[in-house]
Amino acid sequence: MKKLKLLIIEDDEELRTQMKWALAQDYNIIMAGDRESALSIFKKEAPLVVTLDLGLPPQPTGAEEGFNTLTDILNRDNTTKVIIITGRGEKENALQAIAQGAYDFFYKPIQVDELKVVIRRAFHVSQLEREQRALQQRLSKDTFEDMLGTCGKMQDVFSVIRKISTTDAPVLIMGESGTGKELVARAIHRLSIRQDKPFIVINCGAIPENLLESELFGHEKGAFTGAHIQRKGRIEMTEGGTLFLDEIGELPLTLQVKILRFLQEKIVERVGGREQIVVDARVIAATNRDLKEAMKDGKFREDLYFRLGVILISLPPLREREGDIILLAKNFLEHYADENRRKVKGFTSQAINAIEQYTWPGNVRELENRIKRAVIMAEGRKITSADLELEAVQPEYERMGLKEARDALEKELILKALARNQGNVTKAAIDLEVSRPTFYDLMEKFGIPKE
């Protein structure tokens, strides 16, 4: 059985060595003699239990360096059990350390048999706590494959994912930018028999049209200027796994024909080549566009739509997920506060009100990014509406219907984003967490000139 890791932080080399020999039979011993090396080792090895002498250099007769080390360790992982090693005349320091989160303390001179009992109990408690936390995360009714949602619409989405993951049917995921379409695709892949094979993502709207064919299908050496070597395409690289075609609505008509052929025959040909290559891959596509309108306009093939849309999943925008916004906000706050080691514990009532009133045109992605920034920038223990850069609903919107208010606010946000970025559409789209094609669609919808 693999031995559990125990970190001994002690500046007295002789005592450090004695402890190692006394405990090495039971544990994988890691040692450090000062705060800097201790934190470096802790970050790399992640031991469950640490013994810590409070008197560390450069002030071995004091306790400040030891307390700082304790704080740093618990900030990195508050489930670590830290056992303080101290002299009998320093009981106040030991009690202060317990108040700051240490697991237990042990007096010098060390009685090895007693120390072994304390350490063994610390490992047992640490493992129980971690197993319990993992179990709670797995059993949580609110979470599903990295997605969080309690509203009926999201529970319906989770149900569909469970049903279709065991099949190889193509899937078309529809929803506004930022609603989590890629998360859904990844969930389907992870729950399928293809989970150990590649999950390959290609954004059809982010690659120039003249490069997209080569990116998808690969090319032979000499197929075009700059093609110095043979190169496999993303479809070929997906063999056995799942291909996720994001923003499928941006795919040029010429490539729509080739994708359709692949869906029908499971065959690709590299650019400049004649060899027909058989590829076993499941295809999941996603779009934030209305493909039925695109079909009417001749911009999307009807046969490709029906071939892709064997299974349709429609993701609700955040504003329609009743009860989920605050749940998501609190989850993101906890995550980023922990990640950035910030002691931010919640939202002010004004911030909660602003979160609930805002229409979230960028959906979950915008919510996550605003909270991530707010956690980093916040000066108090609670996130304010100013930290989120959100203002309460303006009085003029209160007299409007929901759709009219939403359109008015979206138009205002688009105009402000363009103004902030001196008319640069790409930068403005990034600001609002939407794709450039979506931003152009919104400009056209609200009659905003493109120049």
Order of alpha helices (4+ residues) and beta strands (2+ residues): beta-alpha-beta-alpha-beta-alpha-beta-alpha-beta-alpha-beta-beta-alpha-beta-alpha-beta-alpha-beta-beta-alpha-beta-alpha-beta-beta-beta-alpha-alpha-beta-alpha-beta-alpha-alpha-beta-alpha-alpha-alpha-alpha
